[in-house]
């Protein structure tokens, strides 16, 4: 579904990624872990064309997207749940979701299905997003990504700042996406929660991939997890 080969990405003259490679199969959940500043978000931004890779190759659904514009990448079927949610604060929940809806070659989602996933969402539809809690905003952000009919969803710190109950709901959503055949690339500081719902994991440090393997292996190997992640 997604292939990244030896990408190098810069912010101005400062290099952020050094030969990063990873891949994700259809319906696979892959965690991208590592300390702050390791290059995880930059990897997502490179996939989305927001900070284009200087070299290397990125393919999605069998097509090269390395030099594609961000709106075309989204239309191809990549959804994004950014770490700061980026919903329109002065618009209602209903309007935010309506703007996001589009068709791709992948499975379409309805607003009603969003209500099935997040039961509180239906009652929030007429409310302006600036009046939502952090957890409610995250519901909107994830629902917005799904209404874009993605084959792959990039999630950047989806549990950040949320209550434990909401974190559980978010991780259940990741499992639901996998069951529906939608691939997920999950960037998380909460490593154990991420590994519990993932098939495989990559660990980054200083802009490089320093470990890759089955998520269960990293979850069960406390000394390895401590060495790589400090948890």
VENFEN-V229664 format. One record per residue. N is the residue number from 1. SS is DSSP state (H for helix, E for strand, L for the rest). PHI is phi in radians with two decimals (none if undefined). Layout:
n={N:N}
ss={SS:SS}
phi={PHI:PHI}
This chain:
n={1:2:3:4:5:6:7:8:9:10:11:12:13:14:15:16:17:18:19:20:21:22:23:24:25:26:27:28:29:30:31:32:33:34:35:36:37:38:39:40:41:42:43:44:45:46:47:48:49:50:51:52:53:54:55:56:57:58:59:60:61:62:63:64:65:66:67:68:69:70:71:72:73:74:75:76:77:78:79:80:81:82:83:84:85:86:87:88:89:90:91:92:93:94:95:96:97:98:99:100:101:102:103:104:105:106:107:108:109:110:111:112:113:114:115:116:117:118:119:120:121:122:123:124:125:126:127:128:129:130:131:132:133:134:135:136:137:138:139:140:141:142:143:144:145:146:147:148:149:150:151:152:153:154:155:156:157:158:159:160:161:162:163:164:165:166:167:168:169:170:171:172:173:174:175:176:177:178:179:180:181:182:183:184:185:186:187:188:189:190:191:192:193:194:195:196:197:198:199:200:201:202:203:204:205:206:207:208:209:210:211:212:213:214:215:216:217:218:219:220:221:222:223:224:225:226:227:228:229:230:231}
ss={L:E:E:E:E:E:E:E:E:E:E:L:L:E:E:E:E:E:E:E:E:E:E:E:L:L:L:L:E:E:E:E:E:L:L:L:L:L:L:H:H:H:H:H:H:H:H:H:L:L:L:L:L:L:E:E:E:E:E:E:L:L:E:E:L:L:L:L:L:H:H:H:H:H:H:H:L:E:E:E:E:L:L:L:L:L:L:L:L:L:L:E:H:H:H:H:H:H:H:H:L:L:L:L:L:L:L:L:L:L:H:H:H:H:H:H:H:L:L:L:H:H:H:H:L:L:L:E:H:H:H:L:L:H:H:H:H:H:H:H:H:H:H:H:H:H:H:L:L:L:L:E:E:E:E:E:L:L:L:L:L:L:L:H:H:H:H:H:H:H:H:H:H:H:H:H:H:H:H:L:L:L:E:E:E:E:E:L:L:L:H:H:H:H:H:H:H:L:L:E:E:E:E:E:E:L:L:E:E:E:E:E:E:E:H:H:H:H:H:H:L:H:H:H:H:H:H:H:H:L:L}
phi={none:-2.30:-2.29:-2.14:-2.18:0.92:-1.43:-2.24:-2.25:-2.17:-1.92:1.13:-1.67:-1.62:-1.45:-1.88:-2.14:-2.20:1.09:-1.33:-2.32:-2.82:-2.55:-2.40:-1.52:-1.00:1.23:-1.71:-1.83:-2.16:-1.56:-2.09:-2.04:2.58:-1.21:-1.01:1.47:-1.32:1.98:-1.15:-1.15:-1.09:-1.07:-1.10:-1.12:-1.19:-1.05:-1.43:1.37:-1.34:-2.26:-1.04:-1.15:-1.29:-2.64:1.64:-2.45:-2.18:-2.14:-2.37:0.95:1.45:-2.12:-1.25:-2.19:-0.98:-1.90:-1.28:-1.38:-1.02:-1.19:-1.29:-1.12:-1.11:-1.18:-1.25:2.13:-1.88:-1.71:-2.38:-2.00:-1.27:-1.17:-1.86:1.18:0.97:-1.53:-1.39:-1.18:-1.57:-1.70:-1.26:-1.02:-1.02:-1.22:-1.01:-1.29:-1.12:-1.09:-1.35:-1.14:-2.73:-1.91:-2.31:-1.35:-1.62:-0.99:-1.52:-2.08:-1.84:-1.09:-1.04:-1.14:-1.12:-1.16:-1.17:-1.34:-2.08:-1.08:-1.32:-1.11:-1.01:-1.37:-1.62:-0.94:-1.46:-1.53:-1.19:-1.18:-1.17:-1.75:-1.61:-1.35:-1.04:-1.13:-1.16:-1.07:-1.17:-1.00:-1.14:-1.11:-1.20:-1.09:-1.05:-1.10:-1.22:-1.20:-1.45:0.94:-1.47:-1.70:-2.50:-2.06:-1.68:-1.98:-1.87:0.91:-1.17:-1.68:-1.06:1.31:-1.79:-1.17:-0.93:-1.12:-1.21:-1.05:-1.04:-1.11:-1.11:-1.20:-1.13:-1.13:-1.04:-1.11:-1.11:-1.09:-1.03:-1.10:-1.53:1.47:-1.68:-1.35:-2.36:-1.89:-1.93:-1.64:-2.60:-1.47:-1.40:-1.06:-1.17:-1.12:-1.15:-1.11:-1.14:-1.93:-1.81:-1.51:-2.38:-2.48:-2.06:-2.06:-1.97:-2.72:0.88:1.37:-2.26:-1.42:-1.91:-2.78:-2.60:2.92:-1.05:-1.09:-1.09:-1.10:-1.24:-1.14:-1.52:-1.77:-1.05:-1.08:-1.15:-1.10:-1.10:-1.18:-1.49:-2.14:1.28:-2.29}
